[in-house]
């Protein structure tokens, strides 16, 4: 059985102080509950080191929201996988639609970043998803398969099976418009089938596929119950203790 993974993407929000309060609230809520799902928080770069310290010996792991794929060099403003490793980060979000839309991140860059993340033993969470125009033009599946094909180029099966793919329809991110559980499941299932086609059914069976896009406490259970959805990438609601902990508990109850 695939382990559910609930990841909180804080985006460019909060300070080291406010982030610490959030993490302390999550970790004290989780206490010594025996969790069957993975919990990840992805604060801004400046708060990563503190987040790693505060989550030591807890069930919460820390991820970055982005990284460069080079180890070091003349790349002003970027942060390398080695730097993330140095502060103790273990996950990294790659190819979030906001990175693609505002910072010109391409599938080729996503591909390099996945390779680099695996090389450095960071767990990549790779985002894919269609725009509203693409959905309305019935291009959702072909667009996402194209994104995956380019993102996974030359990545071997033994890495792909460890991947976390986040299906995040752009029209549902931060808009309060969630895809229905049925819409989300259809796309996640098609992603799994496509991985089986590109690799093997066994690889497809192992890869974890999250849904992201306005996941909240009140819709998490329905979405997470779908057979091809193995967790959620949560933006806004991951900044609210009561919301995020309820999403975690929904995943936990479904994992039992
Ligand atoms: C996200 O940032 O990946 C996201 C899904 O945001 P939200 O939950 O706020 O829609």
Boltz pocket constraint, residues with backbone or C-beta under 6 A from the ligand:
constraints:
  - pocket:
      binder: B
      contacts: [[A, 9], [A, 11], [A, 168], [A, 172], [A, 173], [A, 174], [A, 175], [A, 176], [A, 212], [A, 213], [A, 214], [A, 215], [A, 233], [A, 234], [A, 235], [A, 236], [A, 237]]
      max_distance: 6.0
